[in-house]
Amino acid sequence: MQSVSGKVFDIQRWSLHDGPGIRTNVFLKGCPLRCVWCCNPESQEGYSELAYFVDKCIRCGRCETLCPHGAIDTHSNAMRTDRSICAETCYKDGAFPCLARCFSGARKRIGPEMTTEQVLREVMKDSLIYEQSGGGVTFTGGEPMHQFSFLLALAQAAKESWLHVALETCGHASWKKYEQVLEFVDFVFLDIKLMDSRRHEDVTGRPNEVILDNAVRIAEFMRQKQGAMVVRTPVVPGITDAADIASIAEFIRDRLPGVATYELMPYHRLGRGKYQDIGQDYPLAELPPVKVGDLAPMHDIVTSYGLSTSYRPQS
């Protein structure tokens, strides 16, 4: 196993929605996009960050005493942490001295450094469950391709351990990198947010030409190796409409060989508390979540193009 290290902001066991069977999801830090609906804002930056959970804080003042940079003021009513100072100090050197005696767990490092061995050791705890359920490991984020060398080592190590490997990606990376990683991947989830590049850039910070070009290449690569690929679109009120779904479904049918499933992911607000935890404002605070039943007309559009709306067998 090649020993490489990288930033992992979460490892979730017993996942049921990110590939076949029961899986462990490994969340890697860093993403080239800045989607306004992002439910994992702590995944966006590639470096470790500080999360502060106000409800856990007992206001003991130890963190202020331990911080050598003057970033924390425990005497203010708001329990102030100047994250601009954190960004110039601890986010760069990874020290985070304020965590040393936070016994209530109110402060946490998001994205500690882990080695491939450490990650795989955690993943393999459920190896018997993968074998019995047809599951495996899913690398997600953030955008896992953002940490290419780490992802490549993880995927290779997982295959050497005979695991089923899935990859969740936004499609925004160089094709040369995808070619190397996909050799060790059995199942790909690719996000296509919008077909219109200008609108895509407005809501994600990047145009989509690279993503659509990679979509065609990834689909063909997975078809040739007899792997599986599913396209996903987050359905966000005021951003995604029926015409968008139709244009993406048409693209899948006409340009992505072997892709038979197009999943629609309803917008939710489950991640809004995370923005406060890392000192950011939630950009869609007033937007209501999408009810699953509201997607029925869009599902009809998807099936009209000969595509399934779920990669799981329908009972």
Backbone torsions as a table, in degrees:
resi	resn	phi	psi	omega
1	MET	NA	129.9	176.9
2	GLN	-75.8	123.9	-177.9
3	SER	-86.4	110.9	177.8
4	VAL	-131.9	150.2	178.5
5	SER	-119.4	156.3	179.3
6	GLY	-162.8	-179.7	-176.8
7	LYS	-95.0	120.9	178.3
8	VAL	-117.8	121.4	-177.3
9	PHE	-98.4	-8.0	174.5
10	ASP	-169.3	150.8	168.9
11	ILE	-131.6	116.7	-176.7
12	GLN	-112.6	122.3	178.2
13	ARG	-93.8	162.1	177.0
14	TRP	62.8	40.0	175.6
15	SER	-81.7	139.3	-176.8
16	LEU	-117.5	-3.0	-169.9
17	HIS	-121.8	11.2	-174.9
18	ASP	-127.5	44.0	178.8
19	GLY	132.7	174.7	-178.2
20	PRO	-63.4	147.6	173.1
21	GLY	67.0	-162.0	177.0
22	ILE	-93.0	132.5	-169.0
23	ARG	-133.0	165.3	167.9
24	THR	-112.2	126.0	179.3
25	ASN	-96.6	127.5	176.7
26	VAL	-108.8	116.1	-175.5
27	PHE	-98.3	115.4	-179.9
28	LEU	-97.9	144.1	-177.1
29	LYS	-81.4	150.7	176.2
30	GLY	103.6	135.2	178.7
31	CYS	-156.6	139.0	178.6
32	PRO	-78.1	-16.6	-177.6
33	LEU	-97.7	160.2	174.6
34	ARG	-133.4	67.5	-177.9
35	CYS	-64.7	133.6	-175.4
36	VAL	-67.1	-19.7	-179.9
37	TRP	-98.1	7.5	-172.6
38	CYS	-50.5	129.0	179.4
39	CYS	-97.5	-1.7	175.8
40	ASN	-127.3	66.3	-177.1
41	PRO	-62.6	-23.6	179.1
42	GLU	-71.1	-8.1	-179.6
43	SER	-89.8	-13.4	-166.0
44	GLN	-71.1	-45.4	-179.5
45	GLU	-82.3	147.9	-177.5
46	GLY	-82.7	-7.0	-178.0
47	TYR	-104.5	164.9	176.7
48	SER	-66.8	144.0	179.7
49	GLU	-130.2	170.4	178.2
50	LEU	-103.5	129.7	170.5
51	ALA	-109.0	138.2	178.4
52	TYR	-123.7	117.1	-177.9
53	PHE	-99.6	98.5	-170.6
54	VAL	-60.0	-33.6	-177.4
55	ASP	-68.7	-20.4	179.4
56	LYS	-90.7	-14.9	-172.2
57	CYS	-70.5	131.4	177.1
58	ILE	-103.4	5.9	175.5
59	ARG	54.2	45.5	179.5
60	CYS	-77.9	-22.2	177.5
61	GLY	87.1	-0.2	-177.8
62	ARG	-63.3	-38.4	-177.3
63	CYS	-62.4	-39.9	179.7
64	GLU	-64.0	-39.4	179.2
65	THR	-65.6	-37.1	-176.0
66	LEU	-81.1	-24.4	-178.0
67	CYS	-74.5	116.0	-178.4
68	PRO	-82.7	-2.0	-172.0
69	HIS	-105.7	-2.7	179.6
70	GLY	70.5	28.8	-177.1
71	ALA	-84.8	-15.0	-171.9
72	ILE	-116.6	134.4	175.2
73	ASP	-127.6	102.3	-178.8
74	THR	-84.1	-4.2	-177.9
75	HIS	-89.6	-17.8	179.0
76	SER	-76.8	153.6	180.0
77	ASN	-61.4	-31.3	-176.5
78	ALA	-87.0	-0.3	-177.4
79	MET	51.5	66.5	-167.9
80	ARG	-72.6	135.6	168.0
81	THR	-127.5	117.5	-180.0
82	ASP	-83.9	97.1	-174.5
83	ARG	-72.7	-16.8	174.6
84	SER	-65.0	-33.3	175.2
85	ILE	-71.9	-43.0	178.0
86	CYS	-57.7	-41.0	-177.4
87	ALA	-64.1	-33.3	-178.5
88	GLU	-85.9	-10.5	-176.3
89	THR	-121.6	-83.1	-171.6
90	CYS	-67.9	-32.7	178.9
91	TYR	-65.8	-24.7	-179.8
92	LYS	-87.8	-42.3	-175.7
93	ASP	-99.9	-8.1	176.4
94	GLY	72.2	18.0	-173.9
95	ALA	-75.9	-53.5	179.1
96	PHE	49.0	58.0	-179.3
97	PRO	-63.8	-22.6	-178.4
98	CYS	-66.0	-15.1	-178.5
99	LEU	-82.5	-15.7	-167.8
100	ALA	-60.9	-35.6	-176.5
101	ARG	-128.7	33.3	174.9
102	CYS	-89.3	83.4	-171.3
103	PHE	-72.7	-18.0	179.1
104	SER	-85.2	-9.7	-179.0
105	GLY	76.6	21.7	-179.2
106	ALA	-73.5	-21.9	178.5
107	ARG	-118.3	137.1	-175.5
108	LYS	-145.2	141.2	173.3
109	ARG	-79.4	125.3	176.5
110	ILE	-98.3	114.6	178.5
111	GLY	92.7	54.3	174.8
112	PRO	-67.4	158.8	177.7
113	GLU	-76.2	130.8	175.6
114	MET	-132.5	151.9	176.3
115	THR	-93.4	164.5	176.2
116	THR	-58.5	-37.7	179.6
117	GLU	-63.9	-42.8	-179.5
118	GLN	-64.4	-42.9	-180.0
119	VAL	-65.1	-47.9	-177.2
120	LEU	-65.3	-33.9	177.5
121	ARG	-61.6	-40.3	178.3
122	GLU	-68.5	-43.7	-178.9
123	VAL	-62.8	-40.1	-173.9
124	MET	-75.5	-4.2	175.9
125	LYS	-60.0	-27.3	-177.7
126	ASP	-110.0	29.2	-175.3
127	SER	-60.7	-37.2	179.4
128	LEU	-67.2	-34.7	178.6
129	ILE	-68.2	-39.7	176.2
130	TYR	-60.4	-44.2	-177.2
131	GLU	-62.8	-40.5	-176.9
132	GLN	-76.5	-30.6	-175.0
133	SER	-102.0	-8.2	-173.6
134	GLY	75.7	25.8	-177.9
135	GLY	-93.2	-156.6	-178.3
136	GLY	168.8	-147.0	-177.7
137	VAL	-114.6	141.5	175.9
138	THR	-120.9	124.9	177.0
139	PHE	-96.1	124.7	-173.6
140	THR	-142.8	-165.3	-177.7
141	GLY	-164.5	-141.2	13.2
142	GLY	49.1	-163.2	173.7
143	GLU	-119.9	108.1	-175.1
144	PRO	-59.4	-27.3	178.6
145	MET	-66.9	-15.9	177.5
146	HIS	-61.5	-30.9	175.0
147	GLN	-109.5	67.4	-169.8
148	PHE	-56.4	-51.7	-175.7
149	SER	-62.7	-40.5	178.7
150	PHE	-65.6	-46.3	179.3
151	LEU	-61.2	-44.0	-179.3
152	LEU	-60.3	-43.7	179.4
153	ALA	-66.1	-39.4	179.6
154	LEU	-65.5	-45.6	-178.8
155	ALA	-64.1	-41.7	179.1
156	GLN	-64.7	-42.9	179.7
157	ALA	-64.0	-38.2	179.3
158	ALA	-64.6	-42.1	178.9
159	LYS	-68.4	-35.2	176.7
160	GLU	-64.4	-22.1	176.1
161	SER	-95.5	11.7	175.8
162	TRP	64.4	35.1	177.9
163	LEU	-94.2	148.1	169.1
164	HIS	-76.2	128.0	-174.0
165	VAL	-115.4	127.6	173.9
166	ALA	-117.2	151.3	-179.9
167	LEU	-129.8	127.9	172.4
168	GLU	-105.0	123.2	-173.1
169	THR	-143.5	150.7	176.4
170	CYS	-88.8	-6.5	176.6
171	GLY	85.4	2.2	-175.1
172	HIS	-101.7	81.2	175.2
173	ALA	-159.2	171.1	-178.2
174	SER	-73.7	145.3	-180.0
175	TRP	-62.4	-34.1	179.7
176	LYS	-59.1	-36.5	177.9
177	LYS	-72.0	-43.0	178.2
178	TYR	-59.1	-41.9	-179.3
179	GLU	-55.0	-40.3	-178.0
180	GLN	-73.8	-43.8	-177.6
181	VAL	-68.3	-41.1	-173.9
182	LEU	-65.8	-17.4	174.8
183	GLU	-58.8	-26.2	-175.5
184	PHE	-111.6	15.6	-175.5
185	VAL	-115.7	136.5	179.8
186	ASP	-101.1	-23.1	-170.4
187	PHE	-148.0	128.8	-179.1
188	VAL	-119.7	130.4	165.7
189	PHE	-105.1	118.9	-179.8
190	LEU	-116.1	126.5	176.1
191	ASP	-83.5	129.6	165.5
192	ILE	-122.1	107.8	-173.6
193	LYS	-77.8	-49.6	-177.8
194	LEU	-150.2	154.1	176.0
195	MET	-86.9	-31.3	-179.0
196	ASP	-75.5	117.6	-172.7
197	SER	-65.9	-39.0	-179.2
198	ARG	-64.6	-45.7	178.8
199	ARG	-64.9	-38.4	177.7
200	HIS	-58.8	-43.7	179.7
201	GLU	-66.3	-35.4	-179.5
202	ASP	-61.4	-36.6	-173.3
203	VAL	-105.5	-9.0	179.1
204	THR	-123.5	-13.3	-178.1
205	GLY	88.8	-3.7	-179.4
206	ARG	-139.0	146.4	170.5
207	PRO	-70.6	172.4	-171.9
208	ASN	-113.2	7.7	-177.0
209	GLU	-58.7	-43.2	179.3
210	VAL	-62.6	-41.0	-178.2
211	ILE	-63.8	-46.6	-178.1
212	LEU	-68.6	-36.8	176.8
213	ASP	-64.5	-43.2	178.0
214	ASN	-66.3	-34.2	179.1
215	ALA	-56.9	-45.1	179.5
216	VAL	-64.0	-44.7	-178.2
217	ARG	-66.8	-43.3	-179.0
218	ILE	-64.5	-43.0	-179.9
219	ALA	-59.1	-44.9	179.9
220	GLU	-67.3	-40.6	179.2
221	PHE	-60.7	-48.0	-178.2
222	MET	-68.1	-33.9	177.7
223	ARG	-64.1	-43.2	-177.9
224	GLN	-67.6	-33.1	179.9
225	LYS	-92.8	5.4	179.2
226	GLN	61.2	35.6	171.2
227	GLY	-91.5	-172.1	-178.2
228	ALA	-123.6	148.7	177.2
229	MET	-140.0	135.3	177.3
230	VAL	-125.2	135.1	174.3
231	VAL	-97.3	138.5	178.9
232	ARG	-125.8	146.7	174.3
233	THR	-134.2	125.8	171.6
234	PRO	-73.9	127.3	179.7
235	VAL	-95.4	109.2	-174.2
236	VAL	-117.2	123.3	179.9
237	PRO	-55.0	134.8	-179.9
238	GLY	82.0	-8.2	179.5
239	ILE	-119.0	-47.2	-177.4
240	THR	-106.5	124.9	178.0
241	ASP	-126.0	-178.3	-176.6
242	ALA	-60.6	-37.6	-179.8
243	ALA	-64.7	-36.5	177.4
244	ASP	-64.1	-43.6	-179.8
245	ILE	-63.8	-41.6	179.7
246	ALA	-63.1	-42.2	-178.2
247	SER	-67.3	-36.4	177.8
248	ILE	-70.8	-42.4	178.4
249	ALA	-60.0	-40.7	178.2
250	GLU	-64.0	-41.2	178.1
251	PHE	-61.5	-43.8	179.4
252	ILE	-62.0	-49.0	-177.8
253	ARG	-60.5	-41.6	-171.5
254	ASP	-91.0	-25.0	-170.2
255	ARG	-119.7	-14.4	-173.6
256	LEU	-114.7	90.3	-176.7
257	PRO	-62.7	134.0	175.6
258	GLY	85.0	-6.9	179.1
259	VAL	-88.7	116.2	-175.4
260	ALA	-113.5	-4.9	-174.1
261	THR	-126.0	132.4	177.2
262	TYR	-129.8	105.4	-176.7
263	GLU	-94.0	137.8	174.8
264	LEU	-104.8	125.9	-175.6
265	MET	-107.2	110.1	-176.9
266	PRO	-67.1	133.6	176.9
267	TYR	-59.5	136.5	175.8
268	HIS	-136.2	171.1	-177.6
269	ARG	-115.2	23.9	-175.4
270	LEU	-66.1	-21.5	-178.1
271	GLY	-93.8	2.8	-172.2
272	ARG	-64.5	-32.7	178.8
273	GLY	-65.1	-24.6	-179.5
274	LYS	-66.2	-31.2	179.6
275	TYR	-61.7	-44.2	177.3
276	GLN	-63.3	-40.0	-177.7
277	ASP	-60.3	-32.6	-178.8
278	ILE	-105.9	13.4	173.2
279	GLY	79.1	30.6	178.9
280	GLN	-120.4	160.1	174.3
281	ASP	-90.9	143.1	178.1
282	TYR	-82.8	118.9	-171.2
283	PRO	-71.9	-20.2	-176.8
284	LEU	-116.8	42.5	-172.5
285	ALA	-59.0	-31.9	-176.3
286	GLU	-94.8	-0.8	-175.0
287	LEU	-84.0	124.8	179.7
288	PRO	-74.7	150.7	177.7
289	PRO	-69.5	160.9	177.4
290	VAL	-90.4	130.3	174.5
291	LYS	-80.6	142.2	-176.7
292	VAL	-57.1	-39.2	-179.7
293	GLY	-63.2	-25.0	-179.7
294	ASP	-69.6	-13.9	-177.6
295	LEU	-85.2	-4.6	-175.2
296	ALA	-53.4	-46.1	179.0
297	PRO	-62.3	-35.3	178.2
298	MET	-71.3	-35.9	175.3
299	HIS	-60.8	-38.4	178.2
300	ASP	-62.4	-37.2	177.2
301	ILE	-62.9	-45.8	-178.9
302	VAL	-59.0	-48.5	-177.6
303	THR	-68.2	-25.5	178.0
304	SER	-66.7	-18.7	176.7
305	TYR	-95.1	11.3	176.9
306	GLY	79.7	19.6	-178.0
307	LEU	-109.9	150.1	173.7
308	SER	-86.3	154.3	178.1
309	THR	-98.7	3.4	178.5
310	SER	-150.3	139.3	177.9
311	TYR	-83.4	-8.1	178.5
312	ARG	-88.9	143.6	178.1
313	PRO	-58.2	134.9	179.6
314	GLN	-84.9	129.0	-179.0
315	SER	-82.4	NA	NA
